[in-house]
Structures are given as C-alpha cells and as structure tokens.
C-alpha cells in the first residue's frame, strides 16, 4: 500500500466523529441526566423519569405548556403537552402529544397543529435541552399566530364532539352529565385505591373526542403510565358502551351518563343494565 493511500485512510479515521453518549446506561448517570433536563427545560410543567429498571438507557420527559390551573378538570391529558424519550446515544423522539385546535372542517372534531418534532439526535445534554425548548417555542408561536394564547389552547379542543348534540330530541344535559361522569370516575378510582391501601398514583380518566364517539380514556400512574379505553359515550343520547377496541364500542348499552348510578368500574361496565 502506498504512503498516499495510508495517509488518506488515516485522514478518514481522524475525522470520524466518536459515537454520542449523553449518559452512561446506569441509574446514577441517567438520574443525573434527568436532573439536568428538568432544570434546563423551560415550561410550566416538566416531569422526567428513568426508563427500564436495571439498564436505564432511555429517559422519558413530559412537557406541559400550560400551568396546572389551566388544565381542564385538573387533568393533565386535557392540557397542551408533548412526551418524548431520549436514549443514551442522543436519539430523541416525540411519542405522544396533545397539540390540536378546533377543526374548520364540520366533519372533523379537531385538527393537529402543523408543528412536528422530527426524530433527531442530540450531541450533548445542552443540545437536547435546546432542541426541547425550541420545539416548545414553535408550538407557542403557532398558537400565537392564530391568536390563541397557549394558556387557552385546551379550551378549543376539549370534547368538541359534544357540539354535535342535536338541539331537538337530545337530552340538554348530556355535556354536563358527561363531565360529571368523568369526574365521578376519577373520584371512584382514588377512593378504591385508598380503600385497598395502594400508595401509587391512581389512574386518571379523561375525554378523548372523535368524529362519532366521546371516548373515555384511562391512564395509569396518575396520568403518566399506560393508556387504555374505558368506555365510549354516544354524545347524542349519553349511552355508555364498553370498548370493542381502541376505536369502536361493543354492542349493548351499559348505562347512561345521566343515570344516578352509572358504571364506575370495569366490573360494573361489563354487566348489562
């Protein structure tokens, strides 16, 4: 091999960037990284947690763009937020968010705002923080561009499906009854956990609007864990149905949101009236 070829190979080797390592996949390093993220991200609500126990090579960050007093019914999922995971190699990706506005299309309940966080890699902790803050600013700037302050953005998207209730033939108290029903579900979840002596945060119930149904979603660990569908509600009649899956209910009415004692647990929901 000639000296020229050797020099070229050495040059390529020298300019090759070393792999990014934001933190070592140990509990100590990951915890320190979480603390830096929480102190550096500027938002009304920031929560950072470790990933897999035993080999925490990924951390999760939840960024809420509204103060708690602006959360509808005090429920985080009703606010404007995004959730992201960050791996030790710098990979960053948003996996969940609630960034929507009321749709101008009468056939749709709401639209997602045209602001996206594309999967990327951070080169350092400072770079990761800067990317998160930049995304938050993009969201705020978009809401400002449509004359909707970020503090009021959730008011435009909470259960817009309920506006489809017919003025004639429909019960006039369905909307309020549905809000009350969700509140009863949250109270029942807390009461049950206290009775059982559980110390972990109770599951949280909230309304996820759709084109046809008002979907009641429950999230474990106080709104930070796994999400699942608890029930579907017909916004015209207030009838409650158990879920057949994430997007559709099963046949058979299980109750009504206007009932004095609507189903407040899975056991009660899966029994016919």
C-alpha positions, 0 to 999 in steps of 0.5 A: 500500500502506498504512503498516499493511500495510508495517509488518506485512510488515516485522514478518514479515521481522524475525522470520524466523529466518536459515537454520542453518549449523553449518559452512561446506561446506569441509574446514577448517570441517567438520574443525573441526566434527568436532573439536568433536563428538568432544570434546563427545560423551560415550561410550566410543567416538566416531569422526567423519569428513568426508563427500564429498571436495571439498564436505564438507557432511555429517559422519558420527559413530559412537557406541559405548556400550560400551568396546572390551573389551566388544565381542564378538570385538573387533568393533565391529558386535557392540557397542551403537552408533548412526551418524548424519550431520549436514549443514551446515544442522543436519539430523541423522539416525540411519542405522544402529544396533545397539540390540536385546535378546533377543526374548520372542517364540520366533519372533523372534531379537531385538527393537529397543529402543523408543528412536528418534532422530527426524530433527531439526535442530540450531541450533548445534554445542552443540545437536547435541552435546546432542541426541547425548548425550541420545539416548545417555542414553535408550538407557542408561536403557532398558537400565537399566530392564530391568536390563541394564547397557549394558556387557552389552547385546551379550551378549543379542543376539549370534547368538541364532539359534544357540539354535535348534540342535536338541539331537538330530541337530545337530552340538554344535559348530556355535556354536563352529565358527561363531565360529571361522569368523568369526574365521578370516575376519577373520584371512584378510582382514588377512593378504591385505591385508598380503600385497598391501601395502594400508595401509587398514583391512581389512574386518571380518566379523561375525554378523548373526542372523535368524529362519532364517539366521546371516548373515555380514556384511562391512564395509569400512574396518575396520568403518566403510565399506560393508556387504555379505553374505558368506555365510549359515550354516544354524545347524542343520547349519553349511552355508555358502551364498553370498548370493542377496541381502541376505536369502536364500542361493543354492542349493548348499552351499559348505562347512561351518563345521566343515570344516578348510578352509572358504571364506575368500574370495569366490573360494573361496565361489563354487566348489562343494565 
